[in-house]
Amino acid sequence: MSPTSPSGAAALPADPSAGAPGEQPRVVLVTGASSGIGRATAHAYAGRRAHLVLLARRRDVLERVAQECIARGAASCTVEPADVTERAAVEAAVDRTLEEHGRLDVCVHAAAVITFGTFLEVPADVFDRVVEVNVLGTANVARAVLPSMRERDDGVLVVVGSVLGRISVPQLVTYCTGKWAVRGLTRMISQAMADRPGVRVVGVAPGATNTPVYAVAGNYSGTAARPPVPVDQPEKVAAAVLRAADRRRRGEESVGLANALMTLGHELLPPVFDRLVGPLMSRLALAGGPLPPTSGNVVEPAEHDAVRGPWSGGGLLGLDRRRRHPSADGD
Ligand SMILES: NC(=O)c1ccc[n+]([C@@H]2O[C@H](COP(=O)([O-])OP(=O)(O)OC[C@H]3O[C@@H](n4cnc5c(N)ncnc54)[C@H](OP(=O)(O)O)[C@@H]3O)[C@@H](O)[C@H]2O)c1
């Protein structure tokens, strides 16, 4: 749908890791491509001269991202507006990709939503919807992309999970529930690909990343959210996604300075972890000023159009530049 031709675009220099001259550009589908990590990943593959297919709910933003990708050197860029919870729409997008390009080499699944609030604060229908988008959305995408990869015994599915698929945070119960499930699902789908050595299903688990998601998340905590320090930029996570897609081994790649420490504390010292995690989360991520309850972009997309959020990663305890709304830096 809406293919964009590279002709006339001001191309930037290609990524040095782009294929050798004469090598066929890869066909790459990115879900969650309208924002944050998915958008940064689309940009990174554009620098490798890939044929890109961009999927998220908002066509207008995807079309802007497609122009950015063409300007960065993408061989072609097609937008596929779809909701990942709608299985038929996801399958139709993949079918059109296969018709157009004959194959799909890489799928990066980054579409997801977040809601802040403890278990009894979050309305049941919002809880259900977050789990539906994050878990069933992952299943829908995997089910759509893997059959053709298995047929060719070639292809990679990268599922963007989270360090919150390994630890428990009471104010992120909805999101954590989904991400624990996504980690298990990713691993079991990977196990089931053992009979196709050319097909890999890998996870990338970021820690806090400076994307617009914190400003557009569902939030029932009473206070505005920001990423807790240490904060990485989405381009760093995108680079890890490309590495994970390139490498031969399976498994999960962690991105984030504090991930190992948090996971270790969660596993080795559960009583201490459980006592500290709630207050620390309130201090580091939920001290942004009063906010009325909102379902954010969980049910319907919100108005936002950027790779990055407005937060910086530095500053002791994240006290610097605590702003509530993302900037509109398209790239
Ligand atoms: N930011 C962090 O701190 C962080 C940390 C760890 C893991 N992650 C993970 O990284 C991934 C990307 O997150 P992000 O921070 O980049 O978030 P983001 O900026 O909010 O991007 C999320 C993307 O998902 C799309 N999306 C949301 N619901 C969808 C649906 N139902 N169907 C199709 N697309 C949908 C959004 O676009 P539309 O609204 O246009 O549909 C957007 O493109 C997610 O898996 C997230 O869990 C993020």
The ligand as a Tripos MOL2 file, in Angstrom:
@<TRIPOS>MOLECULE
LIG
   48    52     1     0     0
SMALL
NO_CHARGES

@<TRIPOS>ATOM
      1 N1         10.5820    3.3280   25.7810 N.am      1 LIG1
      2 C1         11.0150    2.4930   26.7240 C.2       1 LIG1
      3 O1         11.4780    2.8900   27.8140 O.2       1 LIG1
      4 C2         10.9740    1.0110   26.4510 C.ar      1 LIG1
      5 C3         11.6760    0.1840   27.3530 C.ar      1 LIG1
      6 C4         11.6650   -1.1760   27.1470 C.ar      1 LIG1
      7 C5         10.9790   -1.7070   26.0690 C.ar      1 LIG1
      8 N2         10.3180   -0.8930   25.2010 N.ar      1 LIG1
      9 C6          9.6170   -1.5250   24.0900 C.3       1 LIG1
     10 O2         10.0790   -0.9870   22.8620 O.3       1 LIG1
     11 C7          9.0300   -1.0790   21.8970 C.3       1 LIG1
     12 C8          8.8060    0.2760   21.2770 C.3       1 LIG1
     13 O3          8.3890    1.1720   22.3100 O.3       1 LIG1
     14 P1          8.6190    2.7440   22.1990 P.3       1 LIG1
     15 O4          9.1430    3.1880   23.4920 O.co2     1 LIG1
     16 O5          9.3440    3.0610   20.9440 O.co2     1 LIG1
     17 O6          7.0980    3.2060   22.1330 O.3       1 LIG1
     18 P2          6.3560    4.2770   21.1940 P.3       1 LIG1
     19 O7          7.2610    5.3970   20.8590 O.co2     1 LIG1
     20 O8          5.0620    4.5700   21.8550 O.co2     1 LIG1
     21 O9          6.0780    3.4090   19.8840 O.3       1 LIG1
     22 C9          5.1300    2.3810   19.8910 C.3       1 LIG1
     23 C10         4.7000    2.0780   18.4710 C.3       1 LIG1
     24 O10         3.6830    1.0700   18.4800 O.3       1 LIG1
     25 C11         2.5930    1.4970   17.6540 C.3       1 LIG1
     26 N3          1.3830    0.8610   18.1580 N.ar      1 LIG1
     27 C12         0.8070    1.0000   19.3830 C.ar      1 LIG1
     28 N4         -0.3040    0.2550   19.4660 N.ar      1 LIG1
     29 C13        -0.4270   -0.3860   18.2640 C.ar      1 LIG1
     30 C14        -1.3800   -1.2820   17.7360 C.ar      1 LIG1
     31 N5         -2.4320   -1.7110   18.4520 N.pl3     1 LIG1
     32 N6         -1.2090   -1.7370   16.4710 N.ar      1 LIG1
     33 C15        -0.1640   -1.3140   15.7340 C.ar      1 LIG1
     34 N7          0.7810   -0.4600   16.1800 N.ar      1 LIG1
     35 C16         0.6320    0.0050   17.4360 C.ar      1 LIG1
     36 C17         2.6000    3.0200   17.7760 C.3       1 LIG1
     37 O11         2.0520    3.6880   16.6710 O.3       1 LIG1
     38 P3          0.5000    4.0910   16.4600 P.3       1 LIG1
     39 O12         0.0590    4.7970   17.7030 O.co2     1 LIG1
     40 O13         0.5450    4.9640   15.2580 O.co2     1 LIG1
     41 O14        -0.2070    2.8100   16.2200 O.co2     1 LIG1
     42 C18         4.1130    3.2660   17.7520 C.3       1 LIG1
     43 O15         4.5660    3.2290   16.4230 O.3       1 LIG1
     44 C19         7.8100   -1.6350   22.6400 C.3       1 LIG1
     45 O16         7.7560   -3.0320   22.4970 O.3       1 LIG1
     46 C20         8.1170   -1.2860   24.0800 C.3       1 LIG1
     47 O17         7.4540   -2.1450   24.9610 O.3       1 LIG1
     48 C21        10.3120    0.4600   25.3680 C.ar      1 LIG1
@<TRIPOS>BOND
     1     1     2 1
     2     2     3 2
     3     2     4 1
     4     4     5 ar
     5     4    48 ar
     6     5     6 ar
     7     6     7 ar
     8     7     8 ar
     9     8     9 1
    10     8    48 ar
    11     9    10 1
    12     9    46 1
    13    10    11 1
    14    11    12 1
    15    11    44 1
    16    12    13 1
    17    13    14 1
    18    14    15 2
    19    14    16 1
    20    14    17 1
    21    17    18 1
    22    18    19 2
    23    18    20 1
    24    18    21 1
    25    21    22 1
    26    22    23 1
    27    23    24 1
    28    23    42 1
    29    24    25 1
    30    25    26 1
    31    25    36 1
    32    26    27 ar
    33    26    35 ar
    34    27    28 ar
    35    28    29 ar
    36    29    30 ar
    37    29    35 ar
    38    30    31 1
    39    30    32 ar
    40    32    33 ar
    41    33    34 ar
    42    34    35 ar
    43    36    37 1
    44    36    42 1
    45    37    38 1
    46    38    39 2
    47    38    40 1
    48    38    41 1
    49    42    43 1
    50    44    45 1
    51    44    46 1
    52    46    47 1
@<TRIPOS>SUBSTRUCTURE
     1 LIG1         1 GROUP 0 **** ****
